[in-house]
Amino acid sequence: MNMETEHLLSTQANTNRLEQSIKQIDMHKEPLKITLEFYNKKISTQVDHSDLTLDELHELWLEIVRGMGYAQSTIYDFYDELS
């Protein structure tokens, strides 16, 4: 393989890696939405990015649970029993 061919292949590989990285970055910008449907009700919560930490995901879940009508004290009691 000559130097020019090696350079072209190397450049193409770098371009492919760059495109994959850009796609991954764009995925982080995608919104994440959680929706729960029950008893003819629909509860949703959404954030503007998909790369959530576990804490952020848990907060979204708690928003859904509160939207279902569970009192804050009931939620706290549940977590106290788990620990």
PDB file of N, CA, C and O in Angstrom, chain B, residues numbered from 101:
ATOM      1  N   MET B 101       0.859  -1.171   0.000  1.00  0.00           N
ATOM      2  CA  MET B 101       0.000   0.000   0.000  1.00  0.00           C
ATOM      3  C   MET B 101       0.905   1.234   0.000  1.00  0.00           C
ATOM      4  O   MET B 101       1.855   1.321   0.777  1.00  0.00           O
ATOM      5  N   ASN B 102       0.598   2.171  -0.871  1.00  0.00           N
ATOM      6  CA  ASN B 102       1.452   3.358  -0.931  1.00  0.00           C
ATOM      7  C   ASN B 102       1.047   4.377   0.123  1.00  0.00           C
ATOM      8  O   ASN B 102      -0.007   4.250   0.745  1.00  0.00           O
ATOM      9  N   MET B 103       1.873   5.371   0.317  1.00  0.00           N
ATOM     10  CA  MET B 103       1.667   6.381   1.370  1.00  0.00           C
ATOM     11  C   MET B 103       0.366   7.152   1.172  1.00  0.00           C
ATOM     12  O   MET B 103      -0.328   7.473   2.137  1.00  0.00           O
ATOM     13  N   GLU B 104       0.044   7.443  -0.079  1.00  0.00           N
ATOM     14  CA  GLU B 104      -1.175   8.209  -0.346  1.00  0.00           C
ATOM     15  C   GLU B 104      -2.412   7.394   0.043  1.00  0.00           C
ATOM     16  O   GLU B 104      -3.347   7.931   0.638  1.00  0.00           O
ATOM     17  N   THR B 105      -2.418   6.120  -0.286  1.00  0.00           N
ATOM     18  CA  THR B 105      -3.536   5.244   0.075  1.00  0.00           C
ATOM     19  C   THR B 105      -3.653   5.119   1.588  1.00  0.00           C
ATOM     20  O   THR B 105      -4.756   5.185   2.131  1.00  0.00           O
ATOM     21  N   GLU B 106      -2.529   4.937   2.270  1.00  0.00           N
ATOM     22  CA  GLU B 106      -2.532   4.849   3.730  1.00  0.00           C
ATOM     23  C   GLU B 106      -3.075   6.128   4.342  1.00  0.00           C
ATOM     24  O   GLU B 106      -3.848   6.085   5.299  1.00  0.00           O
ATOM     25  N   HIS B 107      -2.673   7.268   3.791  1.00  0.00           N
ATOM     26  CA  HIS B 107      -3.146   8.557   4.309  1.00  0.00           C
ATOM     27  C   HIS B 107      -4.660   8.687   4.116  1.00  0.00           C
ATOM     28  O   HIS B 107      -5.374   9.129   5.016  1.00  0.00           O
ATOM     29  N   LEU B 108      -5.143   8.292   2.923  1.00  0.00           N
ATOM     30  CA  LEU B 108      -6.578   8.379   2.650  1.00  0.00           C
ATOM     31  C   LEU B 108      -7.366   7.481   3.585  1.00  0.00           C
ATOM     32  O   LEU B 108      -8.400   7.890   4.113  1.00  0.00           O
ATOM     33  N   LEU B 109      -6.886   6.258   3.797  1.00  0.00           N
ATOM     34  CA  LEU B 109      -7.585   5.342   4.703  1.00  0.00           C
ATOM     35  C   LEU B 109      -7.557   5.870   6.129  1.00  0.00           C
ATOM     36  O   LEU B 109      -8.553   5.792   6.848  1.00  0.00           O
ATOM     37  N   SER B 110      -6.420   6.403   6.532  1.00  0.00           N
ATOM     38  CA  SER B 110      -6.294   6.962   7.876  1.00  0.00           C
ATOM     39  C   SER B 110      -7.227   8.161   8.036  1.00  0.00           C
ATOM     40  O   SER B 110      -7.886   8.308   9.065  1.00  0.00           O
ATOM     41  N   THR B 111      -7.276   8.998   7.034  1.00  0.00           N
ATOM     42  CA  THR B 111      -8.148  10.176   7.075  1.00  0.00           C
ATOM     43  C   THR B 111      -9.612   9.745   7.137  1.00  0.00           C
ATOM     44  O   THR B 111     -10.399  10.331   7.880  1.00  0.00           O
ATOM     45  N   GLN B 112      -9.983   8.721   6.358  1.00  0.00           N
ATOM     46  CA  GLN B 112     -11.365   8.236   6.356  1.00  0.00           C
ATOM     47  C   GLN B 112     -11.715   7.648   7.718  1.00  0.00           C
ATOM     48  O   GLN B 112     -12.818   7.869   8.219  1.00  0.00           O
ATOM     49  N   ALA B 113     -10.798   6.908   8.320  1.00  0.00           N
ATOM     50  CA  ALA B 113     -11.042   6.334   9.646  1.00  0.00           C
ATOM     51  C   ALA B 113     -11.241   7.440  10.673  1.00  0.00           C
ATOM     52  O   ALA B 113     -12.129   7.351  11.522  1.00  0.00           O
ATOM     53  N   ASN B 114     -10.419   8.480  10.599  1.00  0.00           N
ATOM     54  CA  ASN B 114     -10.559   9.606  11.519  1.00  0.00           C
ATOM     55  C   ASN B 114     -11.881  10.326  11.300  1.00  0.00           C
ATOM     56  O   ASN B 114     -12.531  10.751  12.256  1.00  0.00           O
ATOM     57  N   THR B 115     -12.275  10.460  10.046  1.00  0.00           N
ATOM     58  CA  THR B 115     -13.554  11.099   9.728  1.00  0.00           C
ATOM     59  C   THR B 115     -14.704  10.274  10.294  1.00  0.00           C
ATOM     60  O   THR B 115     -15.647  10.824  10.863  1.00  0.00           O
ATOM     61  N   ASN B 116     -14.626   8.956  10.138  1.00  0.00           N
ATOM     62  CA  ASN B 116     -15.670   8.081  10.681  1.00  0.00           C
ATOM     63  C   ASN B 116     -15.758   8.205  12.201  1.00  0.00           C
ATOM     64  O   ASN B 116     -16.854   8.273  12.757  1.00  0.00           O
ATOM     65  N   ARG B 117     -14.608   8.234  12.872  1.00  0.00           N
ATOM     66  CA  ARG B 117     -14.597   8.379  14.329  1.00  0.00           C
ATOM     67  C   ARG B 117     -15.193   9.719  14.744  1.00  0.00           C
ATOM     68  O   ARG B 117     -15.948   9.799  15.713  1.00  0.00           O
ATOM     69  N   LEU B 118     -14.850  10.765  14.006  1.00  0.00           N
ATOM     70  CA  LEU B 118     -15.379  12.096  14.312  1.00  0.00           C
ATOM     71  C   LEU B 118     -16.895  12.119  14.135  1.00  0.00           C
ATOM     72  O   LEU B 118     -17.608  12.678  14.968  1.00  0.00           O
ATOM     73  N   GLU B 119     -17.390  11.514  13.057  1.00  0.00           N
ATOM     74  CA  GLU B 119     -18.839  11.473  12.826  1.00  0.00           C
ATOM     75  C   GLU B 119     -19.549  10.707  13.943  1.00  0.00           C
ATOM     76  O   GLU B 119     -20.621  11.117  14.389  1.00  0.00           O
ATOM     77  N   GLN B 120     -18.962   9.601  14.395  1.00  0.00           N
ATOM     78  CA  GLN B 120     -19.558   8.843  15.491  1.00  0.00           C
ATOM     79  C   GLN B 120     -19.580   9.663  16.776  1.00  0.00           C
ATOM     80  O   GLN B 120     -20.556   9.627  17.525  1.00  0.00           O
ATOM     81  N   SER B 121     -18.507  10.397  17.027  1.00  0.00           N
ATOM     82  CA  SER B 121     -18.459  11.235  18.228  1.00  0.00           C
ATOM     83  C   SER B 121     -19.514  12.323  18.171  1.00  0.00           C
ATOM     84  O   SER B 121     -20.165  12.615  19.175  1.00  0.00           O
ATOM     85  N   ILE B 122     -19.684  12.920  17.010  1.00  0.00           N
ATOM     86  CA  ILE B 122     -20.695  13.981  16.849  1.00  0.00           C
ATOM     87  C   ILE B 122     -22.090  13.400  17.087  1.00  0.00           C
ATOM     88  O   ILE B 122     -22.921  14.037  17.734  1.00  0.00           O
ATOM     89  N   LYS B 123     -22.353  12.196  16.568  1.00  0.00           N
ATOM     90  CA  LYS B 123     -23.657  11.562  16.791  1.00  0.00           C
ATOM     91  C   LYS B 123     -23.887  11.318  18.278  1.00  0.00           C
ATOM     92  O   LYS B 123     -24.992  11.522  18.780  1.00  0.00           O
ATOM     93  N   GLN B 124     -22.840  10.881  18.987  1.00  0.00           N
ATOM     94  CA  GLN B 124     -22.980  10.650  20.421  1.00  0.00           C
ATOM     95  C   GLN B 124     -23.257  11.954  21.147  1.00  0.00           C
ATOM     96  O   GLN B 124     -24.085  11.995  22.058  1.00  0.00           O
ATOM     97  N   ILE B 125     -22.578  13.008  20.755  1.00  0.00           N
ATOM     98  CA  ILE B 125     -22.820  14.317  21.376  1.00  0.00           C
ATOM     99  C   ILE B 125     -24.255  14.751  21.114  1.00  0.00           C
ATOM    100  O   ILE B 125     -24.928  15.247  22.017  1.00  0.00           O
ATOM    101  N   ASP B 126     -24.726  14.568  19.883  1.00  0.00           N
ATOM    102  CA  ASP B 126     -26.096  14.943  19.545  1.00  0.00           C
ATOM    103  C   ASP B 126     -27.099  14.139  20.361  1.00  0.00           C
ATOM    104  O   ASP B 126     -28.153  14.660  20.726  1.00  0.00           O
ATOM    105  N   MET B 127     -26.789  12.875  20.655  1.00  0.00           N
ATOM    106  CA  MET B 127     -27.695  12.060  21.464  1.00  0.00           C
ATOM    107  C   MET B 127     -27.861  12.651  22.853  1.00  0.00           C
ATOM    108  O   MET B 127     -28.939  12.567  23.441  1.00  0.00           O
ATOM    109  N   HIS B 128     -26.803  13.245  23.381  1.00  0.00           N
ATOM    110  CA  HIS B 128     -26.886  13.846  24.701  1.00  0.00           C
ATOM    111  C   HIS B 128     -27.849  15.034  24.699  1.00  0.00           C
ATOM    112  O   HIS B 128     -28.394  15.406  25.738  1.00  0.00           O
ATOM    113  N   LYS B 129     -28.046  15.617  23.529  1.00  0.00           N
ATOM    114  CA  LYS B 129     -28.931  16.771  23.419  1.00  0.00           C
ATOM    115  C   LYS B 129     -30.382  16.369  23.213  1.00  0.00           C
ATOM    116  O   LYS B 129     -31.277  17.210  23.299  1.00  0.00           O
ATOM    117  N   GLU B 130     -30.623  15.094  22.942  1.00  0.00           N
ATOM    118  CA  GLU B 130     -31.986  14.625  22.739  1.00  0.00           C
ATOM    119  C   GLU B 130     -32.758  14.671  24.052  1.00  0.00           C
ATOM    120  O   GLU B 130     -32.223  14.295  25.095  1.00  0.00           O
ATOM    121  N   PRO B 131     -33.996  15.124  24.014  1.00  0.00           N
ATOM    122  CA  PRO B 131     -34.782  15.144  25.252  1.00  0.00           C
ATOM    123  C   PRO B 131     -35.165  13.738  25.689  1.00  0.00           C
ATOM    124  O   PRO B 131     -35.257  12.820  24.875  1.00  0.00           O
ATOM    125  N   LEU B 132     -35.383  13.592  26.973  1.00  0.00           N
ATOM    126  CA  LEU B 132     -35.853  12.333  27.544  1.00  0.00           C
ATOM    127  C   LEU B 132     -37.216  12.608  28.167  1.00  0.00           C
ATOM    128  O   LEU B 132     -37.394  13.585  28.895  1.00  0.00           O
ATOM    129  N   LYS B 133     -38.163  11.743  27.873  1.00  0.00           N
ATOM    130  CA  LYS B 133     -39.513  11.929  28.378  1.00  0.00           C
ATOM    131  C   LYS B 133     -39.992  10.619  28.987  1.00  0.00           C
ATOM    132  O   LYS B 133     -39.834   9.550  28.397  1.00  0.00           O
ATOM    133  N   ILE B 134     -40.572  10.717  30.162  1.00  0.00           N
ATOM    134  CA  ILE B 134     -41.163   9.564  30.832  1.00  0.00           C
ATOM    135  C   ILE B 134     -42.663   9.837  30.928  1.00  0.00           C
ATOM    136  O   ILE B 134     -43.088  10.896  31.390  1.00  0.00           O
ATOM    137  N   THR B 135     -43.451   8.867  30.485  1.00  0.00           N
ATOM    138  CA  THR B 135     -44.909   9.015  30.510  1.00  0.00           C
ATOM    139  C   THR B 135     -45.527   7.794  31.173  1.00  0.00           C
ATOM    140  O   THR B 135     -45.128   6.659  30.914  1.00  0.00           O
ATOM    141  N   LEU B 136     -46.498   8.044  32.023  1.00  0.00           N
ATOM    142  CA  LEU B 136     -47.250   6.984  32.685  1.00  0.00           C
ATOM    143  C   LEU B 136     -48.725   7.200  32.365  1.00  0.00           C
ATOM    144  O   LEU B 136     -49.249   8.301  32.533  1.00  0.00           O
ATOM    145  N   GLU B 137     -49.388   6.150  31.905  1.00  0.00           N
ATOM    146  CA  GLU B 137     -50.818   6.218  31.634  1.00  0.00           C
ATOM    147  C   GLU B 137     -51.540   5.263  32.569  1.00  0.00           C
ATOM    148  O   GLU B 137     -51.194   4.084  32.651  1.00  0.00           O
ATOM    149  N   PHE B 138     -52.543   5.771  33.274  1.00  0.00           N
ATOM    150  CA  PHE B 138     -53.342   4.940  34.176  1.00  0.00           C
ATOM    151  C   PHE B 138     -54.671   5.627  34.434  1.00  0.00           C
ATOM    152  O   PHE B 138     -54.748   6.855  34.469  1.00  0.00           O
ATOM    153  N   TYR B 139     -55.713   4.832  34.614  1.00  0.00           N
ATOM    154  CA  TYR B 139     -57.065   5.350  34.897  1.00  0.00           C
ATOM    155  C   TYR B 139     -57.445   6.553  34.032  1.00  0.00           C
ATOM    156  O   TYR B 139     -57.912   7.574  34.538  1.00  0.00           O
ATOM    157  N   ASN B 140     -57.241   6.419  32.748  1.00  0.00           N
ATOM    158  CA  ASN B 140     -57.563   7.486  31.791  1.00  0.00           C
ATOM    159  C   ASN B 140     -56.806   8.781  32.061  1.00  0.00           C
ATOM    160  O   ASN B 140     -57.245   9.854  31.648  1.00  0.00           O
ATOM    161  N   LYS B 141     -55.678   8.688  32.745  1.00  0.00           N
ATOM    162  CA  LYS B 141     -54.821   9.851  32.988  1.00  0.00           C
ATOM    163  C   LYS B 141     -53.485   9.604  32.330  1.00  0.00           C
ATOM    164  O   LYS B 141     -53.069   8.460  32.149  1.00  0.00           O
ATOM    165  N   LYS B 142     -52.826  10.667  31.978  1.00  0.00           N
ATOM    166  CA  LYS B 142     -51.497  10.585  31.393  1.00  0.00           C
ATOM    167  C   LYS B 142     -50.614  11.604  32.116  1.00  0.00           C
ATOM    168  O   LYS B 142     -50.911  12.799  32.137  1.00  0.00           O
ATOM    169  N   ILE B 143     -49.531  11.113  32.703  1.00  0.00           N
ATOM    170  CA  ILE B 143     -48.601  11.983  33.425  1.00  0.00           C
ATOM    171  C   ILE B 143     -47.257  11.877  32.727  1.00  0.00           C
ATOM    172  O   ILE B 143     -46.764  10.776  32.482  1.00  0.00           O
ATOM    173  N   SER B 144     -46.663  13.018  32.406  1.00  0.00           N
ATOM    174  CA  SER B 144     -45.368  13.030  31.733  1.00  0.00           C
ATOM    175  C   SER B 144     -44.437  14.007  32.411  1.00  0.00           C
ATOM    176  O   SER B 144     -44.859  15.001  33.002  1.00  0.00           O
ATOM    177  N   THR B 145     -43.169  13.697  32.310  1.00  0.00           N
ATOM    178  CA  THR B 145     -42.130  14.619  32.731  1.00  0.00           C
ATOM    179  C   THR B 145     -41.014  14.515  31.712  1.00  0.00           C
ATOM    180  O   THR B 145     -40.798  13.451  31.131  1.00  0.00           O
ATOM    181  N   GLN B 146     -40.308  15.602  31.491  1.00  0.00           N
ATOM    182  CA  GLN B 146     -39.321  15.636  30.420  1.00  0.00           C
ATOM    183  C   GLN B 146     -38.148  16.525  30.800  1.00  0.00           C
ATOM    184  O   GLN B 146     -38.310  17.529  31.495  1.00  0.00           O
ATOM    185  N   VAL B 147     -36.965  16.144  30.335  1.00  0.00           N
ATOM    186  CA  VAL B 147     -35.772  16.984  30.451  1.00  0.00           C
ATOM    187  C   VAL B 147     -35.191  17.152  29.056  1.00  0.00           C
ATOM    188  O   VAL B 147     -35.517  16.394  28.143  1.00  0.00           O
ATOM    189  N   ASP B 148     -34.331  18.145  28.896  1.00  0.00           N
ATOM    190  CA  ASP B 148     -33.820  18.485  27.571  1.00  0.00           C
ATOM    191  C   ASP B 148     -32.593  17.693  27.141  1.00  0.00           C
ATOM    192  O   ASP B 148     -32.001  17.997  26.105  1.00  0.00           O
ATOM    193  N   HIS B 149     -32.200  16.693  27.906  1.00  0.00           N
ATOM    194  CA  HIS B 149     -31.035  15.885  27.544  1.00  0.00           C
ATOM    195  C   HIS B 149     -31.265  14.431  27.950  1.00  0.00           C
ATOM    196  O   HIS B 149     -32.053  14.137  28.849  1.00  0.00           O
ATOM    197  N   SER B 150     -30.561  13.533  27.267  1.00  0.00           N
ATOM    198  CA  SER B 150     -30.758  12.107  27.522  1.00  0.00           C
ATOM    199  C   SER B 150     -29.672  11.490  28.393  1.00  0.00           C
ATOM    200  O   SER B 150     -29.830  10.369  28.875  1.00  0.00           O
ATOM    201  N   ASP B 151     -28.599  12.191  28.593  1.00  0.00           N
ATOM    202  CA  ASP B 151     -27.488  11.625  29.364  1.00  0.00           C
ATOM    203  C   ASP B 151     -27.658  11.947  30.847  1.00  0.00           C
ATOM    204  O   ASP B 151     -26.893  12.718  31.426  1.00  0.00           O
ATOM    205  N   LEU B 152     -28.673  11.342  31.438  1.00  0.00           N
ATOM    206  CA  LEU B 152     -29.026  11.609  32.831  1.00  0.00           C
ATOM    207  C   LEU B 152     -28.142  10.830  33.793  1.00  0.00           C
ATOM    208  O   LEU B 152     -27.683   9.728  33.493  1.00  0.00           O
ATOM    209  N   THR B 153     -27.920  11.420  34.939  1.00  0.00           N
ATOM    210  CA  THR B 153     -27.331  10.659  36.029  1.00  0.00           C
ATOM    211  C   THR B 153     -28.463   9.868  36.675  1.00  0.00           C
ATOM    212  O   THR B 153     -29.636  10.135  36.416  1.00  0.00           O
ATOM    213  N   LEU B 154     -28.117   8.914  37.498  1.00  0.00           N
ATOM    214  CA  LEU B 154     -29.132   8.134  38.192  1.00  0.00           C
ATOM    215  C   LEU B 154     -29.962   9.020  39.116  1.00  0.00           C
ATOM    216  O   LEU B 154     -31.166   8.812  39.265  1.00  0.00           O
ATOM    217  N   ASP B 155     -29.319  10.006  39.735  1.00  0.00           N
ATOM    218  CA  ASP B 155     -30.053  10.944  40.596  1.00  0.00           C
ATOM    219  C   ASP B 155     -31.086  11.744  39.803  1.00  0.00           C
ATOM    220  O   ASP B 155     -32.209  11.946  40.266  1.00  0.00           O
ATOM    221  N   GLU B 156     -30.705  12.195  38.612  1.00  0.00           N
ATOM    222  CA  GLU B 156     -31.651  12.953  37.778  1.00  0.00           C
ATOM    223  C   GLU B 156     -32.824  12.075  37.356  1.00  0.00           C
ATOM    224  O   GLU B 156     -33.972  12.518  37.367  1.00  0.00           O
ATOM    225  N   LEU B 157     -32.533  10.835  36.985  1.00  0.00           N
ATOM    226  CA  LEU B 157     -33.595   9.913  36.600  1.00  0.00           C
ATOM    227  C   LEU B 157     -34.531   9.639  37.775  1.00  0.00           C
ATOM    228  O   LEU B 157     -35.748   9.562  37.609  1.00  0.00           O
ATOM    229  N   HIS B 158     -33.958   9.496  38.940  1.00  0.00           N
ATOM    230  CA  HIS B 158     -34.766   9.259  40.147  1.00  0.00           C
ATOM    231  C   HIS B 158     -35.678  10.454  40.429  1.00  0.00           C
ATOM    232  O   HIS B 158     -36.838  10.272  40.800  1.00  0.00           O
ATOM    233  N   GLU B 159     -35.172  11.654  40.258  1.00  0.00           N
ATOM    234  CA  GLU B 159     -36.006  12.847  40.462  1.00  0.00           C
ATOM    235  C   GLU B 159     -37.173  12.871  39.490  1.00  0.00           C
ATOM    236  O   GLU B 159     -38.279  13.261  39.865  1.00  0.00           O
ATOM    237  N   LEU B 160     -36.945  12.460  38.243  1.00  0.00           N
ATOM    238  CA  LEU B 160     -38.049  12.392  37.274  1.00  0.00           C
ATOM    239  C   LEU B 160     -39.089  11.376  37.727  1.00  0.00           C
ATOM    240  O   LEU B 160     -40.292  11.617  37.629  1.00  0.00           O
ATOM    241  N   TRP B 161     -38.611  10.231  38.227  1.00  0.00           N
ATOM    242  CA  TRP B 161     -39.534   9.213  38.737  1.00  0.00           C
ATOM    243  C   TRP B 161     -40.370   9.769  39.881  1.00  0.00           C
ATOM    244  O   TRP B 161     -41.578   9.542  39.939  1.00  0.00           O
ATOM    245  N   LEU B 162     -39.724  10.500  40.795  1.00  0.00           N
ATOM    246  CA  LEU B 162     -40.464  11.066  41.924  1.00  0.00           C
ATOM    247  C   LEU B 162     -41.512  12.077  41.448  1.00  0.00           C
ATOM    248  O   LEU B 162     -42.580  12.184  42.050  1.00  0.00           O
ATOM    249  N   GLU B 163     -41.220  12.812  40.383  1.00  0.00           N
ATOM    250  CA  GLU B 163     -42.221  13.728  39.823  1.00  0.00           C
ATOM    251  C   GLU B 163     -43.439  12.949  39.341  1.00  0.00           C
ATOM    252  O   GLU B 163     -44.576  13.371  39.552  1.00  0.00           O
ATOM    253  N   ILE B 164     -43.197  11.809  38.693  1.00  0.00           N
ATOM    254  CA  ILE B 164     -44.305  10.957  38.229  1.00  0.00           C
ATOM    255  C   ILE B 164     -45.117  10.447  39.418  1.00  0.00           C
ATOM    256  O   ILE B 164     -46.347  10.493  39.404  1.00  0.00           O
ATOM    257  N   VAL B 165     -44.422   9.962  40.441  1.00  0.00           N
ATOM    258  CA  VAL B 165     -45.103   9.421  41.623  1.00  0.00           C
ATOM    259  C   VAL B 165     -45.945  10.501  42.303  1.00  0.00           C
ATOM    260  O   VAL B 165     -47.080  10.244  42.704  1.00  0.00           O
ATOM    261  N   ARG B 166     -45.393  11.700  42.430  1.00  0.00           N
ATOM    262  CA  ARG B 166     -46.182  12.801  43.032  1.00  0.00           C
ATOM    263  C   ARG B 166     -47.370  13.149  42.142  1.00  0.00           C
ATOM    264  O   ARG B 166     -48.455  13.453  42.638  1.00  0.00           O
ATOM    265  N   GLY B 167     -47.162  13.105  40.827  1.00  0.00           N
ATOM    266  CA  GLY B 167     -48.255  13.379  39.890  1.00  0.00           C
ATOM    267  C   GLY B 167     -49.377  12.361  39.982  1.00  0.00           C
ATOM    268  O   GLY B 167     -50.528  12.666  39.670  1.00  0.00           O
ATOM    269  N   MET B 168     -49.040  11.148  40.412  1.00  0.00           N
ATOM    270  CA  MET B 168     -50.048  10.106  40.599  1.00  0.00           C
ATOM    271  C   MET B 168     -50.892  10.372  41.832  1.00  0.00           C
ATOM    272  O   MET B 168     -51.944   9.759  42.011  1.00  0.00           O
ATOM    273  N   GLY B 169     -50.438  11.283  42.684  1.00  0.00           N
ATOM    274  CA  GLY B 169     -51.231  11.639  43.848  1.00  0.00           C
ATOM    275  C   GLY B 169     -50.659  11.176  45.171  1.00  0.00           C
ATOM    276  O   GLY B 169     -51.263  11.406  46.218  1.00  0.00           O
ATOM    277  N   TYR B 170     -49.512  10.531  45.144  1.00  0.00           N
ATOM    278  CA  TYR B 170     -48.897  10.113  46.410  1.00  0.00           C
ATOM    279  C   TYR B 170     -48.384  11.333  47.166  1.00  0.00           C
ATOM    280  O   TYR B 170     -47.735  12.210  46.595  1.00  0.00           O
ATOM    281  N   ALA B 171     -48.683  11.370  48.438  1.00  0.00           N
ATOM    282  CA  ALA B 171     -48.237  12.483  49.283  1.00  0.00           C
ATOM    283  C   ALA B 171     -46.736  12.376  49.523  1.00  0.00           C
ATOM    284  O   ALA B 171     -46.170  11.283  49.547  1.00  0.00           O
ATOM    285  N   GLN B 172     -46.114  13.514  49.696  1.00  0.00           N
ATOM    286  CA  GLN B 172     -44.676  13.553  49.955  1.00  0.00           C
ATOM    287  C   GLN B 172     -44.318  12.715  51.184  1.00  0.00           C
ATOM    288  O   GLN B 172     -43.294  12.032  51.196  1.00  0.00           O
ATOM    289  N   SER B 173     -45.160  12.768  52.215  1.00  0.00           N
ATOM    290  CA  SER B 173     -44.882  12.001  53.432  1.00  0.00           C
ATOM    291  C   SER B 173     -44.930  10.491  53.157  1.00  0.00           C
ATOM    292  O   SER B 173     -44.149   9.736  53.734  1.00  0.00           O
ATOM    293  N   THR B 174     -45.831  10.052  52.289  1.00  0.00           N
ATOM    294  CA  THR B 174     -45.918   8.643  51.927  1.00  0.00           C
ATOM    295  C   THR B 174     -44.657   8.197  51.186  1.00  0.00           C
ATOM    296  O   THR B 174     -44.145   7.101  51.413  1.00  0.00           O
ATOM    297  N   ILE B 175     -44.173   9.049  50.315  1.00  0.00           N
ATOM    298  CA  ILE B 175     -42.943   8.741  49.571  1.00  0.00           C
ATOM    299  C   ILE B 175     -41.765   8.651  50.526  1.00  0.00           C
ATOM    300  O   ILE B 175     -40.962   7.721  50.440  1.00  0.00           O
ATOM    301  N   TYR B 176     -41.657   9.611  51.434  1.00  0.00           N
ATOM    302  CA  TYR B 176     -40.567   9.574  52.423  1.00  0.00           C
ATOM    303  C   TYR B 176     -40.643   8.309  53.280  1.00  0.00           C
ATOM    304  O   TYR B 176     -39.625   7.666  53.537  1.00  0.00           O
ATOM    305  N   ASP B 177     -41.852   7.954  53.720  1.00  0.00           N
ATOM    306  CA  ASP B 177     -42.024   6.751  54.541  1.00  0.00           C
ATOM    307  C   ASP B 177     -41.572   5.498  53.789  1.00  0.00           C
ATOM    308  O   ASP B 177     -40.936   4.615  54.363  1.00  0.00           O
ATOM    309  N   PHE B 178     -41.904   5.435  52.521  1.00  0.00           N
ATOM    310  CA  PHE B 178     -41.513   4.290  51.710  1.00  0.00           C
ATOM    311  C   PHE B 178     -39.994   4.156  51.675  1.00  0.00           C
ATOM    312  O   PHE B 178     -39.457   3.067  51.881  1.00  0.00           O
ATOM    313  N   TYR B 179     -39.306   5.259  51.416  1.00  0.00           N
ATOM    314  CA  TYR B 179     -37.843   5.208  51.334  1.00  0.00           C
ATOM    315  C   TYR B 179     -37.204   4.942  52.686  1.00  0.00           C
ATOM    316  O   TYR B 179     -36.148   4.315  52.762  1.00  0.00           O
ATOM    317  N   ASP B 180     -37.832   5.411  53.745  1.00  0.00           N
ATOM    318  CA  ASP B 180     -37.320   5.119  55.100  1.00  0.00           C
ATOM    319  C   ASP B 180     -37.396   3.625  55.374  1.00  0.00           C
ATOM    320  O   ASP B 180     -36.489   3.062  55.986  1.00  0.00           O
ATOM    321  N   GLU B 181     -38.467   2.977  54.930  1.00  0.00           N
ATOM    322  CA  GLU B 181     -38.616   1.540  55.148  1.00  0.00           C
ATOM    323  C   GLU B 181     -37.588   0.736  54.368  1.00  0.00           C
ATOM    324  O   GLU B 181     -37.192  -0.346  54.802  1.00  0.00           O
ATOM    325  N   LEU B 182     -37.152   1.247  53.224  1.00  0.00           N
ATOM    326  CA  LEU B 182     -36.155   0.550  52.415  1.00  0.00           C
ATOM    327  C   LEU B 182     -34.770   0.587  53.028  1.00  0.00           C
ATOM    328  O   LEU B 182     -33.976  -0.336  52.843  1.00  0.00           O
ATOM    329  N   SER B 183     -34.484   1.640  53.749  1.00  0.00           N
ATOM    330  CA  SER B 183     -33.123   1.773  54.282  1.00  0.00           C
ATOM    331  C   SER B 183     -32.941   1.161  55.648  1.00  0.00           C
ATOM    332  O   SER B 183     -31.843   1.207  56.204  1.00  0.00           O
TER     333      SER B 183
END
